[in-house]
Amino acid sequence: MAVLAWLSIPVVAGVLAAVWATWAARPPRATTDPSSLAEHERFRAAMERSTGARD
């Protein structure tokens, strides 16, 4: 039974590596998409708002 545990570790690591490689190699999101640009503008507007204490 201990042999099975030791053999499962590399198998699980290999599966996780394959999932990560698939995720890392996905095509990037389009940056010229109007919805993407609108999303970025909303993000910038949210970051410009003050969240700290007012003096």
C-alpha positions in Angstrom: 0.0 0.0 0.0 2.9 2.4 0.7 4.2 1.8 -2.8 0.9 3.0 -4.2 1.2 6.2 -2.2 4.7 6.8 -3.4 3.7 6.2 -7.0 0.6 8.4 -6.8 2.7 11.5 -5.9 4.4 11.8 -9.3 1.2 10.9 -11.1 -0.7 13.7 -9.3 2.2 16.1 -9.9 2.2 15.2 -13.6 -1.5 15.9 -13.9 -1.2 19.2 -12.1 1.7 20.2 -14.3 -0.3 19.3 -17.4 -3.3 21.4 -16.2 -1.0 24.4 -15.4 0.8 24.1 -18.8 -2.6 24.1 -20.6 -3.8 27.1 -18.6 -0.5 29.0 -19.1 -0.5 28.4 -22.9 -4.0 29.7 -23.5 -4.3 32.5 -26.0 -4.3 36.0 -24.5 -7.5 38.1 -24.3 -8.0 40.6 -27.0 -7.2 44.1 -25.9 -8.8 45.9 -28.8 -12.3 44.6 -27.9 -14.6 47.5 -27.0 -15.9 45.7 -24.0 -12.4 45.1 -22.8 -11.6 48.8 -23.2 -14.7 49.7 -21.3 -13.8 47.3 -18.5 -10.4 48.9 -18.3 -11.9 52.4 -18.0 -14.2 51.2 -15.2 -11.1 49.8 -13.5 -9.2 53.0 -13.8 -12.2 55.1 -12.6 -12.5 52.8 -9.5 -8.8 53.1 -8.8 -8.9 56.9 -9.0 -11.7 57.2 -6.3 -10.5 58.0 -2.9 -10.9 55.1 -0.4 -8.9 56.6 2.5 -10.0 58.9 5.3 -10.7 62.5 4.3 -8.7 65.2 6.0 
